[in-house]
Amino acid sequence: MLAVFMVITVLVKMDTSTWTQCFFVVTIVCVVIVSSASTILSSSIFGLTGCFPMKNSQALISGQAMGGTVSAVASVVDLAAAADVTDSALAYFLTADVFIIVCIVVYLILPKLEYSRYYMRSHKGSTHPAGVLPSTYLEEVDESQGITNSSFPAKGTSDQNIPPLRPILKKTAVLGFCVFYVFFISIIIFPSISSSIESVNKDSGSLWSNKYFIPLTSFLLYNFADWCGRQITAWIQAPGPKSKLLPALVVLRTLSLPLFMLCNYQPRSHIKMVIFNKDVYPAVFIALLGLSNGYLGTLAIIYGPKILPKELAEATGVVMTFYLTLGLALGSACSILLVHLI
């Protein structure tokens, strides 16, 4: 990721007008590499935090939303300053380079901290190699979670370095659906639909309706609400992992789709009716979308590794990230269809 971002940083100041097609190809390749590396990084970090207390997983997820909020604030500040777009891009990518370097350094420091070493030892066991389940565990019955020794491969019957994926998927099915559907609904709306909702007073010519309405109500408000929702889970963790209310609230977010579709989305091709014809409506809707995304999504993700034995926490964290990525991927595809529907 650092190598790609450094390449992009250099390209910002280069004149690419004479090799537009080649520049486009380079850009797409960079996007593919960064996206793939980001997915591997996120999955690995989520899996790693599964070994730690729940508060650490919550902090990681809150940090992601904080990054989005900081980017949205920077975008608004840059818009107000009306700086040269090239200088702005250079500042953005230089900032990204610095943050990636900081992340690399602190990650290398992590195994040296007594706090992290304690939980990593506790997770892996002092007498067992990484990824190998102790035989005593294989003989135990976790009645509280309904997991028996028959749920996992017996010693010597399969590769012990490979986590038993089937029971993990089975036990996290409901929570996995919650993670998937939360981000599926959110990515359909944000940003493809929310960023095309214009102020009903756009013809007035004011700075608010023409310049700041979309950056503030769509990007900044959503990211800030998402951050708040994730942060709230540090103090409130309800409903619980086995509650039927959690998936019910997740499914209830489907109502967000018609609400946004009936705002002042432009241009409109098929649905001509605009019911919510005041600027306050999309602001309230985007705040609720971000808040529910942060709160419900974080709960489902951090619950996953905690409902299985600690020996499977890391693998479960990776599985929860898979559900998240799947929701984003399918939601992105469906957002294109919804935009054409409007």
Residue pairs with C-beta under 8 A, 6 or more apart in sequence:
1 33
1 34
1 37
1 38
1 41
1 100
2 97
2 100
2 101
2 104
4 30
4 33
4 34
4 37
5 34
5 93
5 96
5 97
5 100
6 97
7 26
7 30
8 30
8 93
9 90
9 93
9 94
9 97
11 23
11 26
12 86
12 89
12 90
12 93
13 86
13 90
16 23
39 321
39 325
42 321
42 325
43 317
43 318
43 321
43 322
43 325
44 318
45 60
46 57
46 60
46 301
46 317
46 318
46 320
46 321
47 314
47 315
47 316
47 317
47 318
47 321
48 314
48 317
49 56
49 57
49 60
49 317
50 57
50 304
50 305
50 313
50 314
50 315
50 316
50 317
51 119
51 120
51 122
51 123
51 124
51 310
51 313
51 314
52 116
52 119
53 119
54 237
54 302
54 306
55 234
57 301
57 302
57 305
57 317
58 230
58 233
58 234
58 298
58 302
59 234
61 230
61 233
61 297
61 298
61 301
61 302
62 227
62 230
62 231
62 234
62 298
64 230
65 223
65 226
65 227
65 229
65 230
65 231
65 294
66 227
68 223
68 226
68 227
69 220
69 223
69 224
69 226
69 227
71 223
72 215
72 219
72 220
72 222
72 223
72 224
73 220
74 92
74 95
75 215
75 219
75 220
76 212
76 215
76 216
76 220
78 88
78 91
79 211
79 212
79 215
110 116
111 117
111 120
122 310
123 310
123 311
123 313
123 314
124 130
124 131
125 134
125 311
127 134
128 134
131 160
131 161
131 162
131 163
132 160
132 161
133 152
133 155
133 160
133 311
134 311
135 155
137 309
137 311
138 149
138 152
138 154
138 155
139 149
140 149
141 147
141 148
141 149
142 148
142 309
145 171
145 307
145 308
145 309
147 167
147 171
147 308
147 309
151 164
151 167
152 164
152 167
153 160
153 164
163 312
163 314
163 315
164 312
165 315
165 319
168 308
168 312
168 315
168 316
168 319
169 176
169 319
171 307
171 308
172 304
172 307
172 308
172 316
172 319
172 320
174 246
174 247
175 241
175 246
175 300
175 303
175 304
175 307
175 320
176 300
176 304
176 319
176 320
176 323
177 247
177 250
177 323
178 246
178 247
178 250
178 296
178 297
178 299
178 300
179 297
179 300
179 301
179 304
179 320
179 323
179 324
179 327
180 323
180 324
180 326
180 327
181 250
181 251
181 253
181 327
182 250
182 253
182 292
182 293
182 296
182 297
182 300
182 327
183 293
183 297
183 324
183 327
183 328
183 331
184 327
184 328
184 330
184 331
184 334
185 253
185 254
185 256
185 257
185 331
186 253
186 289
186 293
186 297
186 331
187 327
187 328
187 331
187 332
187 335
188 257
188 331
188 334
188 335
188 338
189 256
189 257
189 260
189 289
189 335
190 218
190 222
190 286
190 289
190 290
191 218
191 219
191 222
192 335
192 336
192 338
192 339
193 260
193 261
193 265
193 335
193 338
193 339
193 342
194 217
194 218
194 222
194 260
194 282
194 286
194 289
195 214
195 218
195 219
196 265
196 266
196 339
197 214
197 217
197 218
197 260
197 263
197 264
197 265
197 266
197 282
198 209
198 213
198 214
198 264
198 265
198 266
199 208
199 209
199 210
199 213
199 264
199 279
200 264
200 277
200 278
200 279
201 208
201 209
201 279
202 209
202 210
202 213
209 279
213 279
217 279
217 282
217 283
217 286
218 282
218 286
221 283
221 286
221 287
221 290
222 286
222 287
222 289
222 290
223 290
224 290
225 286
225 287
225 288
225 289
225 290
225 291
225 294
226 290
226 291
226 293
226 294
227 294
228 290
228 291
228 294
229 290
229 291
229 292
229 293
229 294
229 295
229 296
229 297
229 298
230 294
230 295
230 297
230 298
231 294
232 294
232 295
233 294
233 295
233 298
233 299
233 302
237 299
239 245
239 246
239 249
239 299
240 246
240 303
241 303
241 306
241 307
242 307
246 296
246 299
246 300
249 292
249 296
250 296
250 300
253 289
253 292
253 293
253 296
256 285
256 288
256 289
257 338
259 276
259 285
260 282
260 285
261 271
261 338
261 341
261 342
262 271
262 273
262 274
262 275
262 276
263 274
263 276
263 281
263 282
263 285
264 274
264 276
264 277
264 282
265 274
265 342
268 274
268 342
269 340
269 342
270 341
270 342
271 341
271 342
276 282
276 285
297 324
300 320
301 320
301 321
301 324
304 316
304 317
304 319
304 320
305 312
305 313
305 314
305 316
305 317
305 320
306 313
308 316
